[in-house]
Amino acid sequence: MNNLQRLFQEAGQSPWLDNLKRDYLAGGDLARMVEDGIRGVTSNPTIFQKAISAGTAYDEQFRSLVEAHPVEDAYWELVITDIEDALAVLRPVYDESGGGDGFVSIEVSPAIANDTEATVKAAAFLHDRIDEPNLFVKIPATEAGVPAIQEMISRGKSINITLIFSLERYEAVIDAYLAGLEACEGDLSRVHSVASFFVSRVDTEVDRRLEGVGTDEALALRGKAAVAQAKLAYKLFQEKFSGPRWEALAARGAKVQRPLWASTSTKNPEYPDLLYVDTLIGPDTVNTMPDATIEAFLDHGTVARTVDADVDAAAAALADIERLGVSMADVSNTLEEEGVAAFVKSYDELIQALTDKANALTAK
């Protein structure tokens, strides 16, 4: 049994792949990863921008699509084809786990991250267009995204909430999920959700601000904020999914909304390569990892329950960071804005590249 398999069997955490490209589907790489223990797949506009821009794997389908469709519509067809193929690969995991895993995520357009109505419309379209039980549609946890999440859950649709950077927004996301379940008249056992709490980017921004403070105490706190905040997020998860409100929903068949640790590759080369994996292992969680992090965990990861260890120390570390003048609320606002902007940039760049390619094909 390898480390990925042990992660799920012994620690109750599901390892997912944070990547998707056509070569993985055509060459059988994704199927082999699933055999090795990968239990789900996440994607986002940046992942597809890299996949579609590199090489020629998408050219044949794109060429046929642009003959009859606008470039942006052709893009979505390319993405949906990959998602549908990945869903087929992961469907056995979904069936064997009773709907616990085997999900593949597709994200609504980042351009509508601050538009509730447009987000609901786009998420509903994707769920109708890709009518598979193991599909997650990703909605960003912006202020406008939170009511869209509640609406889609109330319709009985499975949602992956992305771009969560703060405990306050995470609590709002959980409350939206619970309220959506309470309003849902369908079979709650078929409604699934994960809350994607971004990790490494928090350290990148907090470390930058601590270096600006410059004291020995501040510098000693570098690399502490992200894991500390994630540990407190797990504590919040345990608190919110217990007690009378949750028990009433569980009696109707509802499933917990699992915390998903995202952005788990280590950005600072001075930090351990598995800093955001080994430290956040525990039951009812997901860790979505890029390829290199998966390889590192297979090679030298440590499988042990860590996500709820030293929670008091985590709270103390965040309190010290705040005392030194680094506002975690401001950090989260900055990261949310940057996260949405980065996805919009990737999306715009890809649409422009596809437009250029379409023009070149038309000119021939």
C-alpha positions in Angstrom: 0.0 0.0 0.0 1.5 3.4 -1.0 1.2 6.7 0.9 -1.8 7.9 -1.1 -3.7 4.8 -0.4 -2.7 4.9 3.3 -3.7 8.5 3.5 -7.3 7.5 2.8 -7.4 4.1 4.5 -5.6 5.0 7.7 -6.2 8.7 8.1 -9.5 9.3 6.3 -8.2 12.0 4.0 -8.9 11.9 0.3 -6.0 12.8 -2.0 -7.2 14.6 -5.2 -5.2 15.7 -8.2 -5.1 19.5 -8.8 -4.5 19.3 -12.5 -6.3 18.1 -15.7 -5.1 18.0 -19.3 -6.1 15.9 -22.3 -2.8 14.1 -22.4 -3.6 12.6 -19.0 -6.9 11.3 -20.4 -5.7 10.1 -23.8 -2.6 8.4 -22.4 -4.2 6.7 -19.5 -2.2 8.7 -16.9 -5.3 9.7 -15.0 -6.5 6.2 -14.8 -3.1 5.1 -13.4 -3.2 7.8 -10.8 -6.6 6.6 -9.7 -5.2 3.1 -9.4 -2.4 4.6 -7.2 -4.9 6.2 -4.9 -6.1 9.6 -6.4 -9.8 9.9 -5.5 -10.8 13.1 -7.3 -9.8 15.9 -9.7 -9.9 19.7 -9.5 -9.5 22.2 -12.3 -9.6 25.9 -12.7 -9.1 28.5 -15.5 -5.3 28.6 -15.0 -5.0 24.8 -15.3 -6.9 24.8 -18.5 -5.0 27.8 -19.8 -1.8 25.9 -19.4 -3.2 22.7 -20.8 -4.8 24.1 -23.9 -2.0 26.5 -24.7 0.7 23.8 -24.6 1.1 21.4 -27.5 -1.5 20.3 -30.1 -3.7 18.0 -28.1 -6.8 20.2 -28.5 -6.2 21.5 -32.0 -8.3 18.9 -33.9 -11.4 19.4 -31.8 -10.9 23.2 -31.7 -10.6 23.3 -35.5 -13.9 21.6 -36.0 -15.6 23.7 -33.3 -14.7 27.1 -34.5 -16.2 26.4 -37.9 -19.6 26.6 -36.3 -19.2 28.3 -32.9 -17.7 31.5 -31.4 -14.3 31.1 -29.8 -15.6 31.3 -26.3 -18.2 28.7 -26.9 -15.6 26.5 -28.5 -13.4 26.9 -25.3 -16.2 25.6 -23.1 -16.7 22.6 -25.3 -13.0 21.8 -25.1 -13.2 22.0 -21.3 -16.5 20.1 -21.0 -15.0 17.3 -23.1 -12.1 16.9 -20.7 -14.4 17.1 -17.7 -16.7 14.4 -19.1 -13.8 12.1 -19.9 -12.4 12.6 -16.4 -15.8 12.0 -14.8 -15.9 8.6 -16.6 -12.5 7.7 -15.2 -13.5 8.7 -11.7 -17.0 7.2 -11.7 -16.0 3.8 -10.3 -14.5 5.6 -7.3 -17.8 7.5 -6.8 -19.8 4.3 -7.0 -17.6 2.3 -4.8 -17.5 5.0 -2.1 -21.2 5.6 -2.2 -20.8 9.1 -3.4 -18.0 9.9 -1.0 -15.3 10.6 -3.6 -14.8 10.3 -7.3 -15.6 13.9 -8.1 -14.3 16.2 -10.9 -14.6 19.9 -10.6 -15.3 22.5 -13.3 -15.3 26.3 -12.5 -17.7 28.9 -13.6 -16.2 31.8 -15.6 -14.0 34.0 -13.3 -15.4 37.1 -15.0 -18.7 36.7 -13.0 -17.1 36.2 -9.6 -18.9 39.3 -8.3 -22.3 38.7 -9.9 -24.6 36.4 -7.9 -27.3 36.0 -10.6 -24.8 35.3 -13.4 -23.0 32.7 -11.1 -26.2 30.9 -10.4 -27.1 30.9 -14.1 -23.6 29.6 -15.1 -23.5 26.9 -12.4 -27.0 25.7 -13.3 -26.0 25.5 -17.0 -22.9 23.4 -16.3 -24.9 21.0 -14.1 -27.5 20.6 -16.8 -24.9 20.3 -19.6 -22.8 17.8 -17.7 -25.5 15.7 -16.0 -23.3 13.4 -13.9 -23.7 12.7 -10.2 -19.9 13.0 -9.6 -19.6 16.6 -11.0 -18.7 19.5 -8.8 -19.3 23.0 -10.1 -16.8 25.4 -8.5 -18.1 28.8 -7.3 -15.7 31.3 -5.7 -16.4 32.3 -2.1 -16.7 36.0 -2.9 -19.4 38.1 -1.2 -21.5 37.6 -4.4 -20.6 33.9 -4.5 -21.9 33.0 -1.1 -25.6 33.5 -1.9 -25.1 31.7 -5.2 -23.7 28.7 -3.3 -26.8 28.7 -1.0 -29.1 28.8 -4.0 -27.4 26.0 -5.9 -27.4 23.8 -2.8 -31.1 24.5 -2.3 -31.6 23.1 -5.8 -29.9 19.9 -4.8 -26.7 20.6 -6.9 -23.2 19.6 -5.7 -20.8 22.5 -5.3 -17.1 23.0 -4.7 -16.6 26.4 -3.1 -13.2 27.8 -4.1 -10.9 30.7 -3.1 -11.6 30.7 0.7 -8.8 32.6 2.5 -10.3 33.5 5.9 -12.1 31.8 8.8 -14.8 34.4 8.6 -15.6 33.7 5.0 -15.3 30.0 5.6 -18.0 30.2 8.3 -20.2 32.1 5.9 -19.7 29.3 3.3 -20.7 26.6 5.9 -23.8 28.6 6.9 -24.7 28.9 3.2 -24.4 25.2 2.8 -26.5 24.5 5.8 -29.2 27.0 4.8 -29.2 25.6 1.3 -29.7 22.0 2.6 -32.5 23.2 4.9 -34.3 24.8 1.9 -33.7 21.8 -0.4 -36.7 19.6 -0.9 -34.8 16.8 -2.7 -32.8 13.8 -1.5 -30.1 15.4 0.7 -27.9 12.3 0.5 -27.2 13.1 -3.2 -26.0 16.7 -2.4 -22.3 17.0 -1.9 -19.9 19.8 -1.2 -16.3 20.7 -0.4 -15.0 24.0 0.9 -11.6 24.8 -0.7 -9.5 26.6 1.9 -6.4 28.0 0.2 -3.2 27.5 2.2 0.2 28.3 0.8 -0.8 31.7 -0.6 -1.6 32.8 2.9 2.0 32.3 4.0 3.3 34.0 0.9 1.3 37.2 1.8 1.7 37.0 5.6 5.5 36.4 5.3 5.8 39.4 3.0 4.1 41.6 5.7 6.1 40.1 8.5 9.3 40.8 6.7 8.1 44.4 6.5 7.8 44.5 10.3 11.3 43.2 10.4 11.7 42.3 14.1 13.1 39.0 15.2 9.7 38.0 16.6 8.1 38.8 13.3 10.6 36.9 11.3 10.3 33.9 13.6 6.5 33.7 12.7 7.1 33.3 8.9 5.7 30.1 7.6 3.3 29.7 10.5 0.1 31.5 9.5 -1.3 29.2 6.7 -1.2 25.9 8.6 -2.4 27.6 11.8 -5.4 29.1 10.1 -6.2 25.8 8.4 -6.1 24.0 11.8 -8.6 26.5 13.1 -10.7 26.0 10.0 -10.9 22.3 10.8 -11.9 23.1 14.4 -14.7 25.3 13.0 -15.7 22.5 10.7 -16.1 20.1 13.7 -18.1 22.7 15.6 -20.5 23.6 12.8 -21.1 20.0 11.8 -22.4 19.0 15.2 -25.3 19.9 17.5 -29.0 20.1 16.8 -29.0 22.0 13.6 -26.7 19.6 11.9 -28.2 16.6 13.5 -31.6 17.5 12.0 -30.0 17.7 8.5 -28.0 14.5 9.0 -31.3 12.7 9.9 -32.5 13.7 6.4 -29.4 12.1 4.9 -27.2 15.2 4.6 -23.4 14.8 4.2 -20.9 17.0 5.8 -19.2 19.7 3.6 -15.6 18.5 3.8 -12.7 21.0 4.1 -10.5 20.8 1.1 -6.9 22.0 1.4 -6.0 23.8 -1.8 -2.9 25.6 -3.0 -0.8 23.0 -1.2 2.4 23.2 -3.2 5.2 24.9 -1.3 6.0 28.3 -2.8 9.0 29.2 -0.6 11.9 26.8 -1.3 13.2 27.3 2.2 10.1 25.4 3.5 9.6 21.6 3.5 8.1 20.5 0.2 5.2 18.8 2.1 4.6 21.6 4.6 1.0 21.9 3.6 0.3 18.2 3.3 1.9 16.4 6.3 0.6 19.0 8.7 -3.1 18.9 7.7 -4.0 15.2 7.6 -7.3 14.2 9.2 -10.7 12.5 8.7 -13.4 14.1 6.5 -10.8 16.2 4.6 -9.5 16.5 1.1 -6.0 17.6 0.0 -5.8 18.5 -3.7 -2.2 18.4 -4.9 -0.4 19.2 -8.1 1.7 16.5 -9.7 5.0 17.3 -8.1 3.5 17.4 -4.6 1.8 14.0 -5.2 5.2 12.5 -6.3 6.8 14.0 -3.2 4.1 12.6 -0.9 4.4 9.2 -2.5 8.2 9.3 -2.0 8.5 10.7 1.6 5.2 11.8 3.0 4.2 11.0 6.6 0.8 9.5 7.1 -0.4 10.6 10.6 -3.3 12.6 11.9 -2.0 16.1 12.4 -4.9 18.5 11.5 -6.2 18.8 15.0 -2.8 18.7 16.8 -1.5 21.8 18.6 -4.7 23.9 17.9 -4.0 26.2 20.9 -0.5 26.9 19.5 -2.1 27.7 16.1 -4.5 30.2 17.7 -1.6 31.7 19.6 0.5 32.1 16.4 -2.3 33.9 14.6 -2.8 36.2 17.7 0.9 37.0 17.7 0.7 37.9 14.0 -2.2 40.2 14.5 -0.5 41.8 17.5 2.4 42.7 15.3 0.1 44.6 13.0 -0.6 42.0 10.3 -4.3 42.0 9.7 -5.5 38.5 8.6 -8.7 40.1 7.4 -6.8 42.4 5.1 -4.6 39.5 4.0 -7.6 37.5 3.0 -9.2 40.4 1.1 -6.0 40.9 -0.8 -5.7 37.2 -1.6 -9.3 37.0 -2.8 -8.9 39.9 -5.1 -5.6 38.5 -6.4 -7.1 35.0 -6.8 -10.0 36.2 -8.9 -7.8 38.5 -10.9 -5.3 35.7 -11.7 -8.1 33.4 -12.9 -9.6 36.2 -15.0 -6.1 36.9 -16.5 -5.6 33.2 -17.4 -9.1 33.1 -18.9 -8.6 36.2 -21.0 -5.2 35.1 -22.2 -6.5 31.8 -23.3 -9.5 33.2 -25.1 -7.1 35.6 -26.9 -4.8 32.8 -27.8 -7.7 30.7 -29.1 -9.0 33.7 -31.1 -5.6 34.1 -32.7 -5.5 30.4 -33.5 -9.0 30.6 -35.0 -8.0 33.6 -37.2 -5.0 31.7 -38.4 -7.1 28.7 -39.3 -9.6 30.8 -41.1 -6.9 32.5 -43.1 -5.6 29.2 -44.5 
